[in-house]
Amino acid sequence: MSSVEGCGPPPYPAAHALLSGRTAVVTAAAGTGIGGATARRFLEEGARVVLGDAHARRLTDTVAALAAEFGDHRVAGVPCDVTDEADVAALLDLAEERHGCLDVLVNNAGLGGTAELADMTDEQWEKVLGTTLTGTFRCTRAALRRMRASGTGGAIVNNASVLGWRAQRGQAHYAAAKAGVMALTRCAALEAAAYGVRVNAVSPSLAVHPHLARVTDPGLLDELAGREAFGRSAEPWEIANVIVFLAGDYASYMTGETVSVSSQRA
């Protein structure tokens, strides 16, 4: 490995009230992954946050922990399967009912898996596309309708992946879904600009968290981390930092962009 072997992540950054007063919805926000890290960073930056997740028990635990730290007036959650339109509506309804507005949507929900294309079933393909791409479309559509009606603008940040650009064996369905998220981001941005809504995406390479580590071959994770310029995977909060940027005013002239959050080639 390179001379950066053993180099750990930088210190956790201090907050600067970058999202003070905003109401944000984050999907797949329970647990220790990018969604959970994003919810925490948003709260640290002053936002009111409504969390959605398909795992009800994990969501309840996450909301309780964050509410104890940041106040239950700033944290709420409701179970949400992004493949179910009624669930999506209930999630956005909760944000508007509690806080009177929806300023930011983070589409983090996605589903992966490994299967060689020749052996992949229709069900495997449709399950990944249904959650990762169609779920992002469904949440984006619902949020845009509300943001357009409110007339106050807003920001949408989608979670894509470097696999939307690169090839990896066994990832045809996931890569196709994430490439679709990038294309959806570009097209939605053009349509949303007329009513003051920005739509951007982040494209992480490798951000390891306990859930991913449980379901992924450790040898593969080590191999992928070894390809990174820093010789390590990203911390989920390092991805969340870029989501905070795209959701806030420092990115006011950015829309339709996909930002690679990676220490290897994009």
C-alpha positions in Angstrom: 0.0 0.0 0.0 1.0 3.6 -0.4 2.7 5.9 2.1 -0.6 6.8 3.6 -1.1 3.3 5.1 -2.5 3.6 8.6 -3.7 7.2 8.0 -7.1 7.6 9.8 -9.9 10.0 9.2 -9.5 13.7 10.2 -11.1 15.1 13.3 -14.9 15.3 13.3 -15.7 18.9 12.1 -17.3 21.5 14.2 -20.8 22.8 13.2 -21.4 26.3 11.7 -25.2 26.6 11.7 -25.2 26.0 7.9 -28.8 24.7 7.9 -30.2 26.7 10.8 -34.0 26.9 10.6 -34.4 24.4 7.7 -36.7 21.4 7.7 -35.1 18.4 6.2 -36.4 14.9 5.4 -33.8 12.1 5.1 -34.8 8.6 3.9 -33.1 5.4 5.1 -31.9 7.5 8.0 -31.9 4.9 10.8 -28.7 3.2 12.0 -25.0 3.9 11.3 -24.8 4.5 7.6 -24.8 7.6 5.4 -28.4 8.4 6.2 -27.9 8.3 9.9 -24.7 10.3 9.7 -26.6 12.9 7.5 -29.4 13.2 10.0 -26.9 13.9 12.8 -24.9 16.4 10.8 -28.1 18.2 9.8 -29.2 18.5 13.4 -25.7 19.7 14.4 -26.0 22.3 11.6 -29.3 23.6 13.1 -31.9 21.8 10.9 -35.1 20.2 12.1 -35.1 16.6 10.8 -37.7 14.1 9.9 -36.4 10.6 9.4 -37.8 7.8 7.3 -36.7 4.2 7.3 -38.2 0.8 6.3 -36.9 -0.7 9.6 -39.4 0.4 12.2 -37.5 -0.7 15.3 -34.2 0.7 14.2 -35.9 4.0 13.3 -37.6 4.2 16.7 -34.2 3.7 18.4 -32.5 6.3 16.2 -35.2 8.9 16.7 -35.2 8.4 20.4 -31.4 8.7 20.6 -31.3 11.9 18.5 -34.3 13.4 20.3 -32.6 12.9 23.6 -29.5 14.8 22.3 -31.1 17.5 20.2 -34.6 17.8 21.5 -37.8 16.1 20.5 -39.1 19.3 18.9 -36.3 19.0 16.3 -36.4 15.2 15.5 -39.3 13.0 14.3 -39.6 9.9 12.3 -42.1 7.6 10.6 -41.6 4.2 9.0 -41.2 4.6 5.2 -40.8 2.2 2.4 -39.9 4.3 -0.6 -41.5 1.7 -2.9 -44.9 2.6 -1.3 -46.3 5.9 -2.4 -48.5 6.2 0.7 -45.5 5.8 2.9 -43.7 8.6 1.0 -46.6 10.9 1.3 -46.9 10.2 5.1 -43.2 11.0 5.5 -43.5 14.4 3.8 -46.8 15.1 5.5 -45.1 14.7 8.9 -42.5 17.3 8.0 -45.1 19.8 6.9 -47.4 19.1 9.9 -44.7 19.5 12.5 -42.8 22.4 10.9 -45.0 23.9 8.3 -42.6 23.5 5.4 -40.2 21.2 3.6 -36.9 22.8 2.7 -34.6 19.8 2.0 -35.0 16.2 0.9 -32.1 13.7 1.0 -32.8 10.6 -1.0 -30.6 8.1 0.7 -32.7 4.9 0.4 -31.1 2.3 -1.8 -30.7 -1.4 -2.1 -27.7 -3.4 -3.2 -26.7 -7.0 -3.8 -24.3 -9.1 -5.8 -25.2 -11.2 -8.8 -23.6 -12.0 -12.1 -25.8 -10.7 -14.9 -26.2 -14.0 -16.6 -27.5 -15.5 -13.4 -29.5 -12.5 -12.2 -33.3 -13.0 -11.9 -35.9 -10.5 -12.8 -36.8 -10.2 -9.2 -33.2 -9.3 -8.2 -33.1 -6.7 -10.9 -36.5 -5.2 -10.1 -35.9 -5.1 -6.4 -32.7 -3.1 -6.6 -34.1 -0.7 -9.3 -37.4 -0.4 -7.5 -35.8 0.9 -4.3 -32.7 2.7 -5.5 -34.0 4.4 -8.7 -37.8 4.3 -8.6 -37.8 5.1 -4.9 -35.7 8.2 -5.6 -38.0 9.2 -8.4 -41.1 8.8 -6.2 -39.7 10.8 -3.3 -38.3 13.5 -5.6 -41.7 13.8 -7.4 -43.6 14.2 -4.1 -41.1 16.8 -2.8 -41.0 18.8 -6.0 -44.8 19.1 -6.0 -44.8 20.5 -2.4 -41.8 22.8 -3.0 -43.4 24.1 -6.2 -46.6 24.8 -4.4 -44.9 26.5 -1.4 -43.0 29.0 -3.7 -40.1 29.1 -1.2 -37.6 27.0 -3.1 -35.6 24.1 -1.6 -32.9 21.6 -2.2 -32.9 17.9 -3.0 -29.8 15.8 -2.6 -29.6 12.3 -4.0 -27.3 9.5 -3.0 -25.7 8.0 -6.2 -22.5 6.0 -6.3 -19.2 5.9 -8.3 -20.6 2.7 -9.7 -22.8 4.9 -11.8 -19.6 5.7 -13.7 -17.4 2.6 -13.2 -17.8 -1.1 -13.8 -17.7 -3.8 -11.1 -18.5 -7.5 -11.5 -21.8 -8.6 -9.9 -23.1 -5.0 -9.7 -25.0 -4.5 -13.0 -28.4 -3.8 -11.3 -26.9 -1.5 -8.7 -24.7 0.4 -11.1 -27.6 0.8 -13.6 -29.8 2.1 -10.8 -27.2 4.6 -9.6 -26.5 5.8 -13.1 -30.2 6.3 -13.4 -30.1 8.4 -10.2 -27.5 10.6 -11.8 -29.6 11.1 -15.0 -32.7 11.7 -12.9 -30.8 14.4 -10.9 -29.8 16.3 -14.1 -33.2 16.2 -15.6 -35.1 17.1 -12.4 -32.7 20.0 -11.8 -33.6 21.7 -15.1 -37.3 21.3 -14.4 -37.1 22.4 -10.7 -34.9 25.5 -11.4 -38.0 27.6 -12.4 -39.4 27.4 -8.9 -36.1 27.8 -7.0 -35.3 24.2 -6.2 -31.9 22.8 -6.6 -31.3 19.1 -7.3 -27.8 17.6 -6.9 -26.3 14.3 -6.0 -23.3 12.8 -4.1 -21.4 9.9 -5.5 -19.5 8.0 -2.8 -17.0 5.3 -3.5 -16.7 3.3 -0.2 -18.1 4.3 3.1 -18.0 1.4 5.6 -20.4 1.1 8.5 -21.4 -1.8 10.7 -24.4 -2.9 8.5 -22.3 -2.9 5.3 -19.5 -4.8 7.1 -22.0 -7.5 8.2 -23.3 -8.2 4.7 -20.1 -7.8 2.6 -17.1 -10.1 2.3 -14.3 -8.6 4.4 -11.8 -9.4 1.8 -13.7 -7.4 -0.8 -13.9 -4.4 1.6 -10.2 -4.6 2.3 -9.5 -4.7 -1.5 -11.7 -1.7 -2.2 -10.2 0.3 0.7 -6.8 -0.5 -0.6 -7.5 1.1 -3.9 -8.4 4.4 -2.2 -5.8 7.2 -2.3 -5.9 7.5 1.5 -5.7 3.7 2.0 -9.0 3.6 3.9 -12.8 3.8 3.3 -14.7 7.0 4.0 -16.4 7.6 7.3 -20.2 8.0 6.7 -20.0 11.5 8.2 -17.4 12.4 5.5 -20.1 11.8 2.9 -22.7 13.6 5.1 -20.5 16.7 5.1 -20.8 17.0 1.3 -24.6 16.5 1.6 -24.7 19.4 4.1 -22.9 21.5 1.6 -25.2 20.7 -1.3 -28.3 21.3 0.9 -27.1 24.7 2.1 -26.5 28.2 0.8 -22.8 27.6 -0.1 -24.0 25.6 -3.1 -26.6 28.2 -4.2 -25.4 28.1 -7.8 -25.1 24.3 -8.1 -27.8 22.3 -9.6 -27.9 19.1 -11.7 -24.4 18.2 -10.5 -23.1 14.9 -9.2 -20.2 15.3 -6.8 -17.8 12.5 -6.5 -16.9 11.9 -2.8 -14.0 9.6 -3.3 -10.3 9.4 -2.9 -9.8 7.4 -6.1 -10.5 8.2 -9.8 -14.0 9.2 -10.6 
